[in-house]
């Protein structure tokens, strides 16, 4: 795909269709398209990214809202955490906190807000502890506290690395 300066009208329309049909489902590709559209600055290109969702909350990029709520974000996080799969409960909690946080209207990007909430509220350690403490993690056997701590630390390390990797897609925070 061409960059912003060489994008043809057909390529622009193809990107719009792909976004509207949710065929683009990785943060890297969404950010690449977002950068192209921002560089061009044409209203026909920004509309697919900035149309408000049917939400009482602040305007959000509808493609970003879909990316997060369709579990694409969770899927991508789990690809980054193959040994210790990222917690869906952690992501649900972060999304809930974004919706109840009055300062979340500082950004239009729901994905970034969700990831940033995980970071700023330091959610990973508590969810890693909960995950490591589950009896099903241990096959029902009685475990020592140091074993739980060792597993918790492994969750924390892998999940934190994945979170940092995802947040690196934004050179600067998408805030107003």
N, C-alpha and C positions, 0 to 999 in steps of 0.2 A: 504494500500500500504506500502511496506517495505521502510526502509530508505536506504541511499546510500550504506551502507556496506552489506546489505542483498538482494539487488535488483537482481532478476534473469534476464536472457537474455530476456525471454518472457515478463516480466514486463517492461523492458527498451523499447522493441519494441512497447508495448502497449501504453506507454507514448508518444513515438514519433508519432505514428499514431493518438492518441488523439490530440496532438498539431497540427499536419498537417491538421486535419479535423476540427479544432477549436471547439472541444467539451469541452474544458476547458475554462470557461469564467468568472472566478472570480479572482481578484487580489491575494487573499489568496492562491488559488490552483496554479496559475501560479508561484507565489513566492516559494511555497513549491517545485515544480518541478524544478525550476531554482536552488534552493539550492542543491537539490539532484544531478542534472547534474553537477553543479560546484564542488561538493565534489568528484564525480567520475572522472571528468576531461577528459573523453574519447571524441575524436573528433566526433564519431558517435552520441554522445548525445548532444554535444554543437552545432552541425550544425543546427538542427531544431530551436534552439533558436536564433542563430546568423547570419543566412543567410541574406544578405542585401536585403532590399526591392528595388523595381525598382523606385528609387527616386534619384534625383540629390543631395539630402541632405546626410548627414553622414549616415553610416551604423546604422541600428536600428535592434533590435530584431523584426523579422517579426511577431512573435506571439504577442508581445506588440503593434506593429503598428495595427494589426488587432483588438486587444482588444479595443483600443482607437477609431479607425475609424469605427468599426462596431456598435458603441453605447453601447457596453458592459460596458465601463467605466461610461457613463452617466446613464445607467440602475442601476448600482451598487451604484452610488452616490445618485440616487433618492430613492433607497431602504433605504439609510441612512438618507434621508431628507423627511420623509412622510408628515410632516405638511406643509413644505414650499419647494416644489420640486426644486431640483437643476436646475439651468438655462442652457439650451442647448446653448444659445448665449454666456454665459460666457465660456463654454468649447470650443466652436468654436473659440472664441477670443484667448484663451490660446494656442490652437493648432496652430493658425496662427502666434502668437508671437514666438512659438518654431521654426517654419519654417523660420522665418526671423531673428532669433537671431544667429549671427555667433558663439557665445559661446556654442550653443546647441550641438555642436559636442563633448562636454566634457563627454557625456554619450551615451551609446548605447540603453538606455531604454526610449522609447517614452512615456510610461505611467508616469514614474517618472518625466521626463522633463515637461510634461504637467501639472501635479499636482504641481511641484515645481514652474512653471511659474505663476500659479494662486497665489501661496504664495508670491513669491519674487516681483511680480508686483502689489501685493495688489489689485487684481481684484474684490474680493468679495464685498467690500463696494459700488463701483460704479454700479455694476450690480444689487445689492440688492436695491439700490435707484431707478434705472430704473424700476425694477420689481414692487416695491411698489408704484411707481408713475403712473403706467398704469391704465387708467380709468376702464378697464375690471376687475381689482382687486377690484373695489369698486362698481361694478354694475352700472356704469355710474353716480353715485351720486357725488355731490361736497363734497370733503373731506378737512379737516383741515390739516395743515402742521404737527401738532403733531401726527395725525393719520398715516400719511405717514411715519413719523420717527419711530413710534412704530412698524409698519409692516416691515420697512426696518431693524430695529434692530433684529426682529425675524428671518428674512432671514439671516442676517449676522451671528447670533448665530448658527443657524442650519447648514448652509453651512460651516462655519468655523470648527465646530465640525466634520462634515463629512470629510472635507479635511484633518484635523489632523489625523483622524482615518485611512484614506487611506495612508498617508505618513508614518505612523508607521510600515507599512509592510517592510520598508527598515531600517534596523538597522544602516546602514551607506549608505550614498548617493552613487549610482552606477555611479561613475565618474572615469575618467582616471587619 
